[in-house]
Structures are given as structure tokens and as C-alpha cells.
Amino acid sequence: MSHFTMRPALLAVLLCLALPAQAALFEKKPEKVAAEAAAANMAAVTLWVDASWGFRNQGAANDLTRAHNAFAAFGYKVASVEPYIENGDLQGFFVTYQKP
């Protein structure tokens, strides 16, 4: 087998190894963060909602809605939503929730 036909196979193996590690970085669900914040009786909490994966418009909106619903279930209200833009591209949002 030449090194040219081996490169795609090697790339596929490396991607398979790297993707689970990458996914683990964004694995903490807003429902879990909200439950942990409520259990710790935190007055406020800020979390990151990533907009760089998937569909930036609807995907980010869905993720924000999911986070808002998760925190509302524990009595938190949205205090601020700050977009983070890098090199002209929306990367995500820092969202702060506060208990009244």
C-alpha cells in the first residue's frame, strides 16, 4: 500500500480518536448546570452557549432556549446574554442567570 492510500485511512483513525475528546469539552448540559447551581444555592451563574458547531442561527437559538428553560425550571432569570465574536464570526454566548 502506498503512503497516498494510507493517508485517508490514517486521517480517519485520527479523527475517530480526536472527536470523542473534542465532544467531551462541550458535554455539560444546561439542565445539569442548572440543577448543580440550584443545589449549591448559587445566586447567579454564567455559562457558555457554543454557536460554533452546527447551524449558527437556529442551533444557537435552540441552545439558548434550552438553557433558558433549564434555568427557569429552578427559578433563575436571564440577567445578561453577551455574544462573543472572534474574527468577525459568532463563536457563542456568555449567559448569566440570576435568582431574584
VENRA-V640530 format. One record per backbone hydrogen bond with DSSP energy under -0.5 kcal/mol. NH is the residue of the N-H (numbers start at 1). CO is the residue of the C=O. Records with the same first field share a line. If there is no record, write none. Layout:
NH=CO, CO
This chain:
6=2
7=3
8=4
9=5
10=6
11=7
12=8
13=9
14=10
15=11
16=12
17=13
18=14
19=15
20=16
21=17
22=18
23=19
24=20
25=21, 22
26=22, 23
27=24
29=27
33=29
34=30
35=31
36=32
37=33
38=34
39=35
40=36
41=38
42=37
45=97
47=95
49=93
50=48
51=91
52=91
56=54
59=55
60=55, 56
61=57
62=58
63=59
64=60
65=61
66=62
67=63
68=64
69=65
70=66
71=67
72=68
73=69
74=71
75=72
76=71
77=98
79=96
80=96
82=94
83=81
84=92
85=83
86=89
89=86
91=84
92=84
93=49
94=82
95=47, 93
96=80
97=45
98=77
99=43
100=75
